Amino acid sequence: MDKQNLFRMNLAARRKALGMTQEQLASRLNVSPQAVSKWENSSYPDCEMLPRLAAALNVSLDTLFGIRIKDAELDLEQLVTDEIRTIPHDKRPQFFMALMYSALCGCNQSSDDVGRIRDSYENETFSQLKTDRELAIARLNPDLRYFCFMEIPDAGVNSYFGDTTNMVRLFNTLADSDAIRIISYLGASARNKMFSAETISEKLEIPCEKVQNTIDRLDRLGMVWRVSADIADKPVILYGYSHSIPLTLILVLAKSITNYLRFNDPYIEDWEKGAFRRPDGEEDEVVPQAPWWKDGEL
C-alpha cells in the first residue's frame, strides 16, 4: 500500500474510532467538510494543516503516515492513558479488548503478525497465554468478550491461598443452581436497590428459608450487604448486592470452562513449572526430552 493511501486510511480510521463525523472534524479545524472528505479520498492537507490535524485527532503524524519507530524514551503508559481519555465511553470496551488481545498476541514469538481481534468467530473462541511468569485468557466472541491476566508470583499462586475454608464455603454455596439464580437476580438490580428475602422468594419461586440461607452465606462472604428498617412498625432486614467483580468473573469463567475451550486464537504455551509451586519450595524435576537425532543416524 502506498503512503498516500495509508495516510487516508489511517485518517479515516482514527476519526471513526473517536466517533467523530467529517463535519465535526472540519469544524475543529475551521475547514469545510468537503476538505476533510478529500483528505480521506484523494488529496493531502496542506503542510501547515498537518500538525493541527494530528492535534485534533490526538494522534502523532507518524501514526497517521504509518511510520513505526522504536523510541527508548517512548512513554507507552502515557500514550495509552491519553488514548483512552479521548475515546467515547461506548467505544472504550472495544478498545480495551483490542489492546489486550494485541498484547497477548505479542507474546507469540513464532509470529510477526500484529494481533487484531476479528469482528466475528464461527465457534466460541478463546485466546490463551501460559508461561512460568503469567497466565491470560480472553473470550473473543462479540456476544461476551472478556480478558483476564494474572502475574504469577515466584512462590506460585497457591502461596496466596492460605486458609482455604472460605473458598470451600464459596464453592459449596455456588454448587446450588438456585444460588446462581439469586445472584443473577440481585446482580440485575440498580445500584443501592434493596430486597427482602420474602420478595426474592416470591419473584424466583424459591422457598423463603432457602433464600434466607443462601443470602446469609453470601453476606458472610461479603457478596451482599444488609440494612435494617422499620416498616409499619416492624423490623425488616433488606439486602443489596455488592456487585462483586470477582464473583461475576468466577461465574463467567466457570461457564467458559464447562463449554470446553476447544477453539483458540492464539494458544501460546511457554512453561515448565506452571502457576503452582511445591509448599516446601522444592523444584519439581523437568520431564527430560528425547535426545535429538545424531549426525548420520537413520
N, C-alpha and C positions, 0 to 999 in steps of 0.2 A: 504494500500500500504506500503511495507517495505521501510526502509530508503535508501537502495541501489537504488531501482527503482525510488524513489522520487528524489534522487540526480541526477540520469541520466536524468530524465525528465526535471528537473529544469535547468540543464546544457544545454541541447539541446534547450530548450525554450528560455533561456537567449541569447544564441549565435544567434539564428534566429531572436530574437527581435532586436538585434543590426545590423542585415543584414550581419552577418559575416559567411563565409564558414568555414568548418573544416580545410581547408588548411590555411586560414588566421589566425585562432586561433593558429594552430600549429606553424606557422611562428613567431607569437608573443612570444611563449613560447620556441621556439627553440627545438621542438619535431617533430616527424613525424605525418602526417595526420592520419596514422593508429592508433597512440596512442590516439588521440582525439576521433576517431571512437569507440575504445574500451571503453573509459571512458563513452561514451554515450550509450553503449550497453551491456557491460559485466564486466567491472572492474573499480576499483577506481584508481585515480592517486596516486603516492607516497605522503607521508605526507608533505615532503618539497615542493612539487609542488602545494599543495592546496592554500597557500597564493598568489602565483604568478598567479594561475588560477583565483582566485577571483579578483585580481587587474586587470588582462587583460580584465575581463568582467565587471569591475566597479560595483561589487556586493559583498555583505557580504557572508562569509561562512555560516552564519546562514540561509540566504535566500536560498543558494544552497542546504543545507541539509533540508530545510523546517521547520526550528525551528522558532517558533513565540515567541518573547519576548516583553514584555512591559517595556519600559525604560522611566522614567520620564525625563531623560536628552536627549532623542532622539530628534534631530532637524529634524522634518518632512519636513519643508520647504527646508532645505539644501539638504535632500535626493531627493526631487522632482526636485530641480534645477539641481543637479548633474546628475540625470537620464535623464532629457530632453536634457542636453548638449551632451549626448553620443548617442542619437537616431538620425538616419539619417532623413533628412527633409521629405522624402516621407513616413516615418513611424510615424512621430510625430502626425498627426491628429488622427490616431487610438489610440495612447497612451493617448492623451488628452481626447477623448471620453470615453475610458475605465476607466480613472482616475475619471472623473466627474460622470460617471454612478455609479461607485463603491461608491463614496462619498454620492450620493443621496440615494442609497440602504442602506447605513449605518445608515440613519435616520429612517429606518423602525424598530421600537422597537419590533415588533412582529415576527421578523425573525433573525436567527443567520447565515443565508447563506451569503457567500461572493458574492457581486454583480458582475457578469461577463456578459458583453454585448454579445449577440449572434451574429453569423455571418449573420443570415437571419431571417426574420419575415414573417409570412404568410400574415398579414394585416399591414396597416400603423399603427405603434405602437409608443406610447409616454410614457415616464416616467414623473411623476409629483409629486411635493412636495409642500404642502400648510400648513404653520403654522402661528402663530402670529408674527414670527420673520423672516421668509424667504419664498421666492417663487422660485421655479425652474421648468423648463420644458426642456425636451430633446426629439428630434425625433430620433428614433433608427434605422430606415431603412437605409441600406448602400447606397442607391441612393442619399440620402441627410441627413446627420446626423448633428445635432446641439445641443448645450446645453446653456441655458440661466439661470442665477442665479441672484436674487436680494435680498439684505438685506433690511428688512422693518424697517424704522426709527420709533422711538417712536411716532412721530406725524403723522404717516401714509404717504403713498406715495402721497396723494393729497396735502400735505403741500409743495411739491416741485413744483407744477403746477404754482401757482401764476396767472399771466395773461395768459389766455388760447387762446387769439386771434390768435397767430401764429400756435397753434395746430389745430385750426379750419381751418385756411388757408391751412395748410399742407394736412389735410384730404379732404378738398374741391378740392385741386389740384389732389390728388391721386384717387378721385372719378371718374376720366375720364380714360377709358382704353387706350386712346392714350397717356396720360401722362406716364403710366406704360410702354408702348412701347418705348417711347422716352428715359426713364430712362434705360430700358434694353439695348437699342442700344448704348447709351453713356457708360453704365457700361461695355459693352463688348469691349471697346476700350483700346488700350495700354496706358500706363502712359504718361501723358502730350500730348496726341493726342487732337487736336482741330478741331472743326467743325463749319461751318456757319449754320445759321438757314435754308438757302436755300438747303444746302446739306442734312440736316436731313429731310427736307420736301420731297426732291426728293427720298431719299432712302426708306422712310417709307410711301410715298404717303399720306401724311397728309398736308392739306393746310398750306402754309408758315405762314400765320397770326396766326393760331392756335399753330403752333410750337413756334413762337416767344413769344406768350402769356405764354405758358407753361414754356419755358426756362426762361423768366423773373421772373415768380413766383418761380421757383426753385432757381434762382440766389438770390432773396431776402431772401430765406430761407437757403442760404449757401450750397446748394446741387450741384451747378455748379460754375465755375469761368470763368471770361471773360477777354480777352485781345483785344486790338485794333491793327490793322495792316494796312499798306498802300499797296494795291495790285493793280498794274497797275495804280498807282497814284490815287486810290480811297480808301477812308477809309472803312475798313471792321471790323466787330466785330466777333470774334471767341469764341467758348465756349468749355470748357472741363469739364468733370465730376469729382467731388471731391472724387469719390469712397467712399461715405459716409457709414460707418459701421452701424450707427443706422438706416439709411434708408433701407439698404439691409436687416437688421434683421426685420424691420417693415413689409416689403413686404413678406418675407418668413414666418413670424409668421401669417400674415393675411391669407396667403394661407392655412396654417395648420388649423387655426380656421375655415375657410369655408369648410374644408374637414371633420369637426366634429371629435373631439378627442374621438373616441369610444373605442379603444383598448389601455390599459395601462399596463406598466410593469416596476416598480410598480406604484401604486397610493397611496400616503401617505397623509392623512388628520389628522392634529392635531391643530385645530384652533378654536378660539371663536370670535375674533374681525375682522379677515381678514386684508387686506392691507390698507384699507381706514379708516379714523377717522372723527369724527364729527368736524366741523370747530371751535366750541366753546370748544373743549376738553372734552365735556361731554361723559362719557362712556355709550354706549347703554346697555340695560338690556340683560343679557344672557337668552336665552329661557330655562325655567325650564324643567328638565327631569321628566318622570314619576317615582314615587317612586317605589323602588324595593319591591319584594314580602315580606310580613310579615311572620314571623315564623308560620307555620301551615296553612297559607292561601291557599285556593284551588280555 
